[in-house]
Amino acid sequence: MDIEKLIKTAEEMRNLSYVPYSHYAVGAALLCEDGEIVKGCNIENASYGPTMCAERTAFFKAVSEGKRKFTAIAVTGGMQGEKCEKAPPCGVCRQVMREFCDPKEFRVIISASTEDYDVYTLEELLPQSFGPENLS
């Protein structure tokens, strides 16, 4: 896994965010099991409810293209025009990750830069989670 490439891709996507209300831009780079990187950015809406996080944008794009196996995601965020900061995924995004990823294996890279980042398993970020196997 090329962590630096994932972080740089997330940083590029952060620049494409549509955030006229919060001005908090987030970018994500989702690594599929086959090596493809699916990109996402956050997209806000005036009524707030339909706003979409960068992580979910990447996951939903990937799933809509037939991808179902994922290795890692890099996420970075921060106020528009300012330096990137570590932006942990929200609870809803963590639950979406849980739908498609093995919590013990999937890696979440939370980065401020290619030199300043933390790597967690999904299980560390979403302990005692509820997933598809709970409905079997």
N, C-alpha and C positions, 0 to 999 in steps of 0.2 A: 504494500500500500504506500503510495507516494503522498505523504501527509502535506508536504509543501505545495504540491500541485493542487490538492483539494482546497487548501486554505487560500491560495491565490485565486482559484476559481470562485470561491465564496466571496472574496473581496471584490472581484469583478462584478459579480451579481448584485452585490450591495449597491453598486453605483446605478443599477437599473431599477431600483425600488421606486414605487410610486407611493410617496408618503407626505402628501400635502397637509395633513392634519397633525400627526405626532412629530413629524420630521425625524423619526427614528428608523433608519434604514437597516435592513437585515439581508444578508445574502447566504445562500446555502449551496453546497455541492454534495450530491448524493452519489456514492460509489456503488454501482451495481456489481453483482457477483461476476459478471462477464467482463468487467473492467470499464464499462461505459460510465461516464459521469453525467448525471442529469442535474441541471441547474435550476435554482429557484430564487425568487426575491419576494419580499413582502409587498402586498398590494392593498392599499387602504381604500375605504369607501366612505362617503359622507355620512351614511347612516350607521357606520361603525360595525354593525353585526356581520355584514358580508366581507369584512376585511379578511385577507388570507395571509398567513405567516409564510415566510420563505421556505421553511422545512416542509410544510404541507404542500406548498406549490410544487416543490421538487418531487415529493412522493406521489402526488396525484398525477403529475406529468408522466412519471415513470410507469406507474400502474396502468395508466391509459394507453401506454405503448406496449403493454404486455409483460413488463418487468415485474418480477415477484420476489427476487432474491437480492438482498443488499448486504454490504459489508460494513460501510461507514458513512458518516455524514460530517462535513465541516460546516460550522456556522460562525458568522461574525456579524457584528452590528455596531451601532453607534449613531449619534446625531449626525444628520446630513452635514457634509463639509468638515466634519471633525474626524480625528483619528479613530480607527477601529477599536472596539473594545470587546471583551468577552461577553457574549450574549447567550446565556443558556436557553435552550428551547422551553417554551411554555408547557404547561401540563397537557393541553390538548395535542400539541405536536408530539409529545412523548408517548401519548396513548396511540396516536396514528403509527408511530414507529413500532410500537409493541404489536400492532396488528400484523405487520409484515416481517418483523425481525426477531431473531433469537436473542432474548435479553442478555444472555451470558456471552454471546459472541459479537453482537453488533457494537461498533465503536462510535461514540459521539465526540467529535473534536470541537472544542469551544476555543476560539482563537481571537487574539488581539492582533497577532502578526505571525509570520512564519517562525519567529524566534520565541514568541510568547503564546503558548497554547497549553490546554489541558486535554487529556484523553480519558474518557470514562466509558464503561460498558453501559448499555441501556439499563441493565439491572441496578447499577449504582444510582442512576438518575430516577428510576421508577421501581423502587423495591416493592415486593409483594404485589406485583401487578396482575391485572385481569386480562386474559388473552383468549384467543380462539379456542384453545384446548379446554377452557372452563365451560364451554357450551357443548362439548362433545358428550 
